[in-house]
Amino acid sequence: MFTVDHSLHLAVPLARVWRLLADVDRYRDWHPFIILKRDPDQPRKMTYTYRRRGADQFSVETEISKLDRHHIIAWRVGVRWLLEIEESFIVSKELQGTHLVHGMCCTGFLSFLLWPLFRRGLRNVLMLTDRSLAAHLKRATTIARYSQAKRGL
């Protein structure tokens, strides 16, 4: 088993960051590698689709493994005992915004064997994803600021 994580400070209120992370059906808008589609009948179950430019997509059924409102959301994909990857987002309030810890925890027999290869690649995935999340939040702030209806006219 091994864990890789990346943290960053976002100059955005925790509630806005949480709203984006909790809306799994909209991950397609900002996450560069995955598409999540929630099952309307069972909200904890979802379809996880991994996409990468120049490679085939693959989809698996998964479910949210951890959910604590305004704190953590996580899901797990893989084959139990062989290789499972749990991706998580943990948020906490800071004086000037939100602290985000984005992590991946790999378990199973293959995680031990593939650790030297996976660790660096997963860290890069985390950094690219977090950069995309921050850019989306920044862009959404700008759009919201200038799209408000003019009052008093």
MDTraj code that builds the backbone (N, CA, C; nanometers):
import mdtraj as md
import numpy as np

residues = "MET PHE THR VAL ASP HIS SER LEU HIS LEU ALA VAL PRO LEU ALA ARG VAL TRP ARG LEU LEU ALA ASP VAL ASP ARG TYR ARG ASP TRP HIS PRO PHE ILE ILE LEU LYS ARG ASP PRO ASP GLN PRO ARG LYS MET THR TYR THR TYR ARG ARG ARG GLY ALA ASP GLN PHE SER VAL GLU THR GLU ILE SER LYS LEU ASP ARG HIS HIS ILE ILE ALA TRP ARG VAL GLY VAL ARG TRP LEU LEU GLU ILE GLU GLU SER PHE ILE VAL SER LYS GLU LEU GLN GLY THR HIS LEU VAL HIS GLY MET CYS CYS THR GLY PHE LEU SER PHE LEU LEU TRP PRO LEU PHE ARG ARG GLY LEU ARG ASN VAL LEU MET LEU THR ASP ARG SER LEU ALA ALA HIS LEU LYS ARG ALA THR THR ILE ALA ARG TYR SER GLN ALA LYS ARG GLY LEU".split()
xyz = np.array([
    [0.0837, -0.1173, 0.0000],
    [0.0000, 0.0000, 0.0000],
    [0.0887, 0.1242, 0.0000],
    [0.0466, 0.2264, -0.0749],
    [0.1142, 0.3548, -0.0697],
    [0.0146, 0.4657, -0.0996],
    [0.0478, 0.5840, -0.0518],
    [-0.0377, 0.7006, -0.0699],
    [0.0436, 0.8133, -0.1310],
    [-0.0183, 0.8831, -0.2246],
    [0.0423, 1.0006, -0.2865],
    [-0.0585, 1.1130, -0.2722],
    [-0.0121, 1.2303, -0.2306],
    [-0.1061, 1.3417, -0.2230],
    [-0.0408, 1.4724, -0.2658],
    [-0.1254, 1.5685, -0.2909],
    [-0.0834, 1.7022, -0.3327],
    [-0.1785, 1.8000, -0.2661],
    [-0.1257, 1.9076, -0.2125],
    [-0.2132, 2.0051, -0.1480],
    [-0.1911, 2.1430, -0.2074],
    [-0.2948, 2.2244, -0.1976],
    [-0.2841, 2.3610, -0.2456],
    [-0.3828, 2.4497, -0.1725],
    [-0.3536, 2.5783, -0.1778],
    [-0.4419, 2.6788, -0.1194],
    [-0.5229, 2.7399, -0.2322],
    [-0.6531, 2.7514, -0.2114],
    [-0.7423, 2.8148, -0.3086],
    [-0.8025, 2.9387, -0.2436],
    [-0.7932, 3.0510, -0.3107],
    [-0.8488, 3.1765, -0.2583],
    [-0.9975, 3.1843, -0.2905],
    [-1.0688, 3.0796, -0.2519],
    [-1.2113, 3.0642, -0.2806],
    [-1.2764, 3.0112, -0.1527],
    [-1.3980, 3.0548, -0.1201],
    [-1.4646, 3.0025, -0.0002],
    [-1.4844, 2.8509, -0.0064],
    [-1.4760, 2.7878, 0.1090],
    [-1.4900, 2.6426, 0.1181],
    [-1.6204, 2.5939, 0.0555],
    [-1.7290, 2.6658, 0.0757],
    [-1.8589, 2.6224, 0.0225],
    [-1.8563, 2.6120, -0.1298],
    [-1.7882, 2.7041, -0.1984],
    [-1.7801, 2.6975, -0.3453],
    [-1.6961, 2.5796, -0.3911],
    [-1.5845, 2.5565, -0.3221],
    [-1.4997, 2.4423, -0.3574],
    [-1.5777, 2.3131, -0.3347],
    [-1.6457, 2.3025, -0.2203],
    [-1.7219, 2.1820, -0.1897],
    [-1.8331, 2.1589, -0.2917],
    [-1.9015, 2.2656, -0.3301],
    [-2.0106, 2.2531, -0.4274],
    [-1.9584, 2.1919, -0.5577],
    [-1.8408, 2.2343, -0.6006],
    [-1.7818, 2.1805, -0.7232],
    [-1.7413, 2.0337, -0.7057],
    [-1.6803, 2.0007, -0.5927],
    [-1.6362, 1.8627, -0.5687],
    [-1.7526, 1.7669, -0.5483],
    [-1.8584, 1.8126, -0.4834],
    [-1.9726, 1.7253, -0.4541],
    [-2.0605, 1.7014, -0.5760],
    [-2.0523, 1.7871, -0.6762],
    [-2.1329, 1.7721, -0.7978],
    [-2.0589, 1.6812, -0.8960],
    [-2.0593, 1.5510, -0.8664],
    [-1.9788, 1.4570, -0.9448],
    [-2.0217, 1.4493, -1.0911],
    [-2.1467, 1.4783, -1.1199],
    [-2.1920, 1.4734, -1.2592],
    [-2.1294, 1.5837, -1.3445],
    [-2.0676, 1.6844, -1.2829],
    [-2.0051, 1.7941, -1.3571],
    [-1.8521, 1.7839, -1.3604],
    [-1.7955, 1.6726, -1.3155],
    [-1.6496, 1.6582, -1.3182],
    [-1.5958, 1.6709, -1.4603],
    [-1.6744, 1.6323, -1.5568],
    [-1.6347, 1.6422, -1.6973],
    [-1.5928, 1.7860, -1.7319],
    [-1.6535, 1.8849, -1.6659],
    [-1.6256, 2.0255, -1.6953],
    [-1.4854, 2.0692, -1.6543],
    [-1.4273, 2.0030, -1.5552],
    [-1.2980, 2.0509, -1.5063],
    [-1.1925, 1.9427, -1.4859],
    [-1.2303, 1.8188, -1.4645],
    [-1.1320, 1.7127, -1.4379],
    [-1.0733, 1.6642, -1.5703],
    [-0.9413, 1.6703, -1.5866],
    [-0.8822, 1.6343, -1.7159],
    [-0.8811, 1.4848, -1.7469],
    [-0.9060, 1.3994, -1.6483],
    [-0.8899, 1.2562, -1.6709],
    [-1.0136, 1.1713, -1.6479],
    [-1.1090, 1.2167, -1.5691],
    [-1.2224, 1.1293, -1.5395],
    [-1.3567, 1.1969, -1.5642],
    [-1.4542, 1.1117, -1.5900],
    [-1.5938, 1.1522, -1.5999],
    [-1.6684, 1.0653, -1.4986],
    [-1.7460, 1.1277, -1.4132],
    [-1.8272, 1.0541, -1.3169],
    [-1.9733, 1.0772, -1.3499],
    [-2.0515, 0.9719, -1.3416],
    [-2.1953, 0.9810, -1.3675],
    [-2.2661, 0.9087, -1.2545],
    [-2.3394, 0.9850, -1.1746],
    [-2.4080, 0.9292, -1.0578],
    [-2.5336, 0.8542, -1.1000],
    [-2.5623, 0.7447, -1.0314],
    [-2.6849, 0.6686, -1.0523],
    [-2.7985, 0.7436, -0.9825],
    [-2.9029, 0.7856, -1.0571],
    [-3.0098, 0.8639, -0.9944],
    [-3.0868, 0.7876, -0.8861],
    [-3.0924, 0.6554, -0.8971],
    [-3.1657, 0.5755, -0.7984],
    [-3.0840, 0.5475, -0.6725],
    [-2.9528, 0.5369, -0.6881],
    [-2.8633, 0.5106, -0.5754],
    [-2.7502, 0.6138, -0.5800],
    [-2.7651, 0.7265, -0.5109],
    [-2.6715, 0.8386, -0.5233],
    [-2.5261, 0.8082, -0.4884],
    [-2.4990, 0.7043, -0.4107],
    [-2.3594, 0.6717, -0.3780],
    [-2.2922, 0.5915, -0.4892],
    [-2.3715, 0.5330, -0.5783],
    [-2.3158, 0.4546, -0.6890],
    [-2.2964, 0.5440, -0.8104],
    [-2.1898, 0.5154, -0.8867],
    [-2.1637, 0.5949, -1.0058],
    [-2.0796, 0.5170, -1.1058],
    [-2.0796, 0.5684, -1.2274],
    [-1.9949, 0.5145, -1.3327],
    [-1.8709, 0.6024, -1.3413],
    [-1.7550, 0.5391, -1.3345],
    [-1.6259, 0.6076, -1.3395],
    [-1.5665, 0.5803, -1.4771],
    [-1.5408, 0.6848, -1.5535],
    [-1.4802, 0.6706, -1.6858],
    [-1.3464, 0.7420, -1.6858],
    [-1.2408, 0.6679, -1.7184],
    [-1.1072, 0.7261, -1.7277],
    [-1.0822, 0.7599, -1.8735],
    [-1.0420, 0.8837, -1.8973],
    [-1.0145, 0.9278, -2.0344],
    [-0.8771, 0.9933, -2.0373],
    [-0.8097, 0.9716, -2.1469],
    [-0.6787, 1.0325, -2.1662],
    [-0.6599, 1.0557, -2.3145],
    [-0.6096, 1.1728, -2.3476],
    [-0.5917, 1.2067, -2.4885],
    [-0.5042, 1.1016, -2.5575],
    [-0.5512, 1.0516, -2.6704],
    [-0.4757, 0.9544, -2.7475],
    [-0.4872, 0.8114, -2.6976],
    [-0.5723, 0.7865, -2.5997],
    [-0.5887, 0.6509, -2.5462],
    [-0.7372, 0.6185, -2.5387],
    [-0.7670, 0.4891, -2.5338],
    [-0.9060, 0.4466, -2.5211],
    [-0.9586, 0.4791, -2.3817],
    [-1.0874, 0.5088, -2.3747],
    [-1.1544, 0.5293, -2.2463],
    [-1.1928, 0.3935, -2.1896],
    [-1.1999, 0.3840, -2.0587],
    [-1.2597, 0.2650, -1.9994],
    [-1.3473, 0.3088, -1.8835],
    [-1.4542, 0.2343, -1.8621],
    [-1.5513, 0.2674, -1.7579],
    [-1.5715, 0.1493, -1.6645],
    [-1.5924, 0.1806, -1.5368],
    [-1.6232, 0.0795, -1.4357],
    [-1.7284, 0.1365, -1.3415],
    [-1.8011, 0.0476, -1.2780],
    [-1.8974, 0.0887, -1.1761],
    [-1.8229, 0.1018, -1.0438],
    [-1.8544, 0.2051, -0.9705],
    [-1.7916, 0.2272, -0.8405],
    [-1.8925, 0.2935, -0.7478],
    [-1.8506, 0.3197, -0.6269],
    [-1.9372, 0.3955, -0.5373],
    [-1.8525, 0.4848, -0.4484],
    [-1.9151, 0.5875, -0.3974],
    [-1.8464, 0.6805, -0.3089],
    [-1.8108, 0.6058, -0.1807],
    [-1.6828, 0.6045, -0.1468],
    [-1.6376, 0.5298, -0.0293],
    [-1.6339, 0.6156, 0.0966],
    [-1.6146, 0.7463, 0.0800],
    [-1.6143, 0.8381, 0.1944],
    [-1.6872, 0.9649, 0.1539],
    [-1.7737, 1.0102, 0.2411],
    [-1.8454, 1.1346, 0.2160],
    [-1.8779, 1.1992, 0.3499],
    [-1.8158, 1.3111, 0.3749],
    [-1.8425, 1.3910, 0.4941],
    [-1.8586, 1.5342, 0.4439],
    [-1.9803, 1.5808, 0.4453],
    [-2.0148, 1.7102, 0.3857],
    [-1.9200, 1.8223, 0.4302],
    [-1.8730, 1.8967, 0.3336],
    [-1.7801, 2.0089, 0.3524],
    [-1.6455, 1.9647, 0.4082],
    [-1.6115, 1.8357, 0.3921],
    [-1.4816, 1.7897, 0.4402],
    [-1.4131, 1.6914, 0.3445],
    [-1.4790, 1.5802, 0.3112],
    [-1.4121, 1.4791, 0.2286],
    [-1.5101, 1.4108, 0.1341],
    [-1.4602, 1.3822, 0.0133],
    [-1.5305, 1.2955, -0.0805],
    [-1.4247, 1.2041, -0.1416],
    [-1.4566, 1.0747, -0.1517],
    [-1.3614, 0.9769, -0.2052],
    [-1.4370, 0.8633, -0.2724],
    [-1.3719, 0.8002, -0.3705],
    [-1.4263, 0.6817, -0.4358],
    [-1.3106, 0.5868, -0.4641],
    [-1.3450, 0.4605, -0.4824],
    [-1.2450, 0.3563, -0.5013],
    [-1.2747, 0.2794, -0.6296],
    [-1.1701, 0.2563, -0.7093],
    [-1.1828, 0.1755, -0.8309],
    [-1.0736, 0.0689, -0.8300],
    [-1.0998, -0.0418, -0.8992],
    [-0.9998, -0.1466, -0.9101],
    [-1.0557, -0.2820, -0.8726],
    [-0.9651, -0.3766, -0.8561],
    [-0.9999, -0.5139, -0.8197],
    [-0.9458, -0.5396, -0.6792],
    [-1.0368, -0.5704, -0.5890],
    [-0.9989, -0.5908, -0.4489],
    [-0.8892, -0.6962, -0.4364],
    [-0.7931, -0.6710, -0.3515],
    [-0.6771, -0.7535, -0.3210],
    [-0.5717, -0.7496, -0.4311],
    [-0.6095, -0.7150, -0.5540],
    [-0.5116, -0.7097, -0.6627],
    [-0.4572, -0.5673, -0.6767],
    [-0.5451, -0.4720, -0.7089],
    [-0.5062, -0.3312, -0.7179],
    [-0.6306, -0.2446, -0.7059],
    [-0.6351, -0.1636, -0.6040],
    [-0.7437, -0.0677, -0.5843],
    [-0.6826, 0.0700, -0.5644],
    [-0.7448, 0.1694, -0.6260],
    [-0.7009, 0.3075, -0.6092],
    [-0.8182, 0.3877, -0.5553],
    [-0.7963, 0.4512, -0.4412],
    [-0.8976, 0.5392, -0.3843],
    [-0.8511, 0.6835, -0.4051],
    [-0.9327, 0.7604, -0.4761],
    [-0.9032, 0.9017, -0.4986],
    [-0.9877, 0.9828, -0.4017],
    [-0.9265, 1.0805, -0.3367],
    [-0.9994, 1.1598, -0.2375],
    [-0.9661, 1.3081, -0.2492],
    [-1.0632, 1.3879, -0.2099],
    [-1.0459, 1.5321, -0.1965],
    [-1.0857, 1.5672, -0.0539],
    [-0.9947, 1.6296, 0.0201],
    [-1.0214, 1.6735, 0.1567],
    [-1.0067, 1.8249, 0.1591],
    [-1.1090, 1.8933, 0.2084],
    [-1.1049, 2.0393, 0.2136],
    [-1.1171, 2.0870, 0.3581],
    [-1.0516, 2.1981, 0.3858],
    [-1.0639, 2.2613, 0.5172],
    [-1.0568, 2.4119, 0.4993],
    [-1.1257, 2.4792, 0.5877],
    [-1.1337, 2.6249, 0.5798],
    [-1.0042, 2.6867, 0.6310],
    [-0.9578, 2.7894, 0.5598],
    [-0.8428, 2.8682, 0.6023],
    [-0.8867, 3.0127, 0.6168],
    [-0.8014, 3.0931, 0.6732],
    [-0.8326, 3.2340, 0.6932],
    [-0.8674, 3.3038, 0.5620],
    [-0.7916, 3.2759, 0.4585],
    [-0.8083, 3.3433, 0.3300],
    [-0.8522, 3.2466, 0.2201],
    [-0.9400, 3.1534, 0.2501],
    [-0.9872, 3.0625, 0.1466],
    [-1.0003, 2.9196, 0.1948],
    [-0.9512, 2.8278, 0.1103],
    [-0.9699, 2.6850, 0.1352],
    [-0.8396, 2.6101, 0.1127],
    [-0.8115, 2.5150, 0.1997],
    [-0.6969, 2.4263, 0.1819],
    [-0.7501, 2.2944, 0.1257],
    [-0.6924, 2.2482, 0.0161],
    [-0.7349, 2.1247, -0.0500],
    [-0.6215, 2.0244, -0.0471],
    [-0.6519, 1.9025, -0.0055],
    [-0.5572, 1.7912, -0.0149],
    [-0.6212, 1.6886, -0.1067],
    [-0.5566, 1.6640, -0.2188],
    [-0.6040, 1.5685, -0.3188],
    [-0.5104, 1.4487, -0.3109],
    [-0.5657, 1.3313, -0.2866],
    [-0.4803, 1.2154, -0.2685],
    [-0.5282, 1.0911, -0.3402],
    [-0.4343, 0.9979, -0.3572],
    [-0.4648, 0.8653, -0.4106],
    [-0.3952, 0.7634, -0.3219],
    [-0.4724, 0.6654, -0.2794],
    [-0.4206, 0.5578, -0.1960],
    [-0.4331, 0.4276, -0.2749],
    [-0.3210, 0.3633, -0.2994],
    [-0.3197, 0.2380, -0.3759],
    [-0.2990, 0.1209, -0.2807],
    [-0.3858, 0.0211, -0.2933],
    [-0.3756, -0.0984, -0.2106],
    [-0.3804, -0.2212, -0.3004],
    [-0.3442, -0.3344, -0.2446],
    [-0.3471, -0.4596, -0.3187],
    [-0.2071, -0.5073, -0.3533],
    [-0.1998, -0.6307, -0.3972],
    [-0.0728, -0.6955, -0.4274],
    [0.0083, -0.6183, -0.5314],
    [-0.0567, -0.5753, -0.6390],
    [0.0157, -0.5050, -0.7454],
    [0.0647, -0.3671, -0.7030],
    [-0.0003, -0.3063, -0.6050],
    [0.0449, -0.1739, -0.5609],
    [0.1870, -0.1817, -0.5052],
    [0.2172, -0.2912, -0.4383],
    [0.3518, -0.3097, -0.3848],
    [0.4534, -0.3249, -0.4979],
    [0.4169, -0.4014, -0.5999],
    [0.5088, -0.4254, -0.7111],
    [0.5252, -0.3035, -0.8020],
    [0.4162, -0.2297, -0.8213],
    [0.4186, -0.1173, -0.9148],
    [0.4500, 0.0166, -0.8490],
    [0.4744, 0.0166, -0.7184],
    [0.4973, 0.1403, -0.6455],
    [0.6002, 0.2324, -0.7113],
    [0.7179, 0.1834, -0.7503],
    [0.8164, 0.2751, -0.8094],
    [0.7672, 0.3410, -0.9394],
    [0.6877, 0.2688, -1.0175],
    [0.6376, 0.3231, -1.1441],
    [0.5178, 0.4153, -1.1236],
    [0.4273, 0.3753, -1.0376],
    [0.3018, 0.4483, -1.0178],
    [0.3181, 0.5790, -0.9418],
    [0.4060, 0.5816, -0.8444],
    [0.4139, 0.6956, -0.7535],
    [0.4347, 0.8278, -0.8276],
    [0.5299, 0.8329, -0.9155],
    [0.5589, 0.9570, -0.9891],
    [0.4448, 0.9935, -1.0832],
    [0.3919, 0.8952, -1.1547],
    [0.2818, 0.9208, -1.2472],
    [0.1569, 0.9707, -1.1761],
    [0.1248, 0.9100, -1.0624],
    [0.0073, 0.9529, -0.9866],
    [0.0257, 1.0938, -0.9314],
    [0.1454, 1.1264, -0.8888],
    [0.1714, 1.2628, -0.8395],
    [0.1490, 1.3643, -0.9514],
    [0.1936, 1.3329, -1.0725],
    [0.1707, 1.4229, -1.1861],
    [0.0220, 1.4370, -1.2166],
    [-0.0520, 1.3274, -1.2091],
    [-0.1969, 1.3312, -1.2313],
    [-0.2634, 1.4218, -1.1276],
    [-0.2229, 1.4091, -1.0021],
    [-0.2795, 1.4930, -0.8965],
    [-0.2517, 1.6408, -0.9230],
    [-0.1286, 1.6726, -0.9597],
    [-0.0930, 1.8127, -0.9835],
    [-0.1685, 1.8704, -1.1028],
    [-0.1802, 1.7941, -1.2109],
    [-0.2547, 1.8418, -1.3283],
    [-0.4028, 1.8606, -1.2959],
    [-0.4589, 1.7671, -1.2219],
    [-0.5999, 1.7772, -1.1829],
    [-0.6233, 1.8989, -1.0944],
    [-0.5358, 1.9199, -0.9972],
    [-0.5515, 2.0338, -0.9066],
    [-0.5354, 2.1664, -0.9801],
    [-0.4448, 2.1707, -1.0749],
    [-0.4276, 2.2917, -1.1564],
    [-0.5544, 2.3196, -1.2369],
    [-0.6140, 2.2151, -1.2909],
    [-0.7378, 2.2293, -1.3674],
    [-0.8534, 2.2748, -1.2779],
    [-0.8609, 2.2198, -1.1574],
    [-0.9640, 2.2593, -1.0610],
    [-0.9498, 2.4074, -1.0245],
    [-0.8274, 2.4504, -0.9953],
    [-0.8033, 2.5904, -0.9586],
    [-0.8388, 2.6838, -1.0740],
    [-0.8030, 2.6458, -1.1962],
    [-0.8348, 2.7288, -1.3133],
    [-0.9855, 2.7374, -1.3334],
    [-1.0548, 2.6260, -1.3132],
    [-1.2005, 2.6264, -1.3287],
    [-1.2661, 2.7172, -1.2246],
    [-1.2202, 2.7093, -1.1013],
    [-1.2754, 2.7955, -0.9965],
    [-1.2481, 2.9427, -1.0264],
    [-1.1301, 2.9721, -1.0762],
    [-1.0948, 3.1106, -1.1097],
    [-1.1805, 3.1609, -1.2252],
    [-1.1953, 3.0780, -1.3274],
    [-1.2764, 3.1138, -1.4445],
    [-1.4227, 3.1323, -1.4040],
    [-1.4737, 3.0440, -1.3203],
    [-1.6133, 3.0527, -1.2767],
    [-1.6366, 3.1790, -1.1949],
    [-1.5380, 3.2205, -1.1159],
    [-1.5503, 3.3438, -1.0382],
    [-1.5608, 3.4634, -1.1315],
    [-1.4770, 3.4670, -1.2326],
    [-1.4789, 3.5777, -1.3284],
    [-1.6101, 3.5809, -1.4040],
    [-1.6561, 3.4663, -1.4493],
    [-1.7826, 3.4592, -1.5232],
    [-1.8975, 3.5061, -1.4343],
    [-1.9021, 3.4573, -1.3107],
    [-2.0105, 3.4952, -1.2197],
    [-2.0083, 3.6449, -1.1900],
    [-1.8904, 3.7006, -1.1759],
    [-1.8781, 3.8421, -1.1427],
    [-1.9351, 3.9302, -1.2538],
    [-1.9114, 3.8927, -1.3795],
    [-1.9531, 3.9770, -1.4906],
    [-2.0870, 3.9378, -1.5518],
    [-2.1463, 3.8303, -1.5061],
    [-2.2735, 3.7875, -1.5646],
    [-2.3937, 3.8247, -1.4789],
    [-2.3734, 3.8928, -1.3681],
    [-2.4855, 3.9325, -1.2834],
    [-2.5680, 4.0389, -1.3544],
    [-2.6974, 4.0295, -1.3368],
    [-2.7874, 4.1271, -1.3993],
    [-2.7660, 4.2640, -1.3364],
    [-2.7759, 4.3674, -1.4182],
    [-2.7613, 4.5045, -1.3680],
    [-2.8860, 4.5411, -1.2902],
    [-2.8650, 4.5987, -1.1732],
    [-2.9776, 4.6336, -1.0860],
    [-3.0105, 4.7817, -1.0994],
    [-3.1369, 4.8105, -1.0821],
    [-3.1803, 4.9492, -1.0807],
    [-3.2011, 5.0095, -1.2183],
    [-3.1970, 4.9305, -1.3219],
    [-3.2189, 4.9837, -1.4571],
    [-3.3513, 4.9415, -1.5122],
])
top = md.Topology()
chain = top.add_chain()
for i, resn in enumerate(residues, 1):
    res = top.add_residue(resn, chain, resSeq=i)
    for name in ("N", "CA", "C"):
        top.add_atom(name, md.element.get_by_symbol(name[0]), res)
traj = md.Trajectory(xyz[None], top)
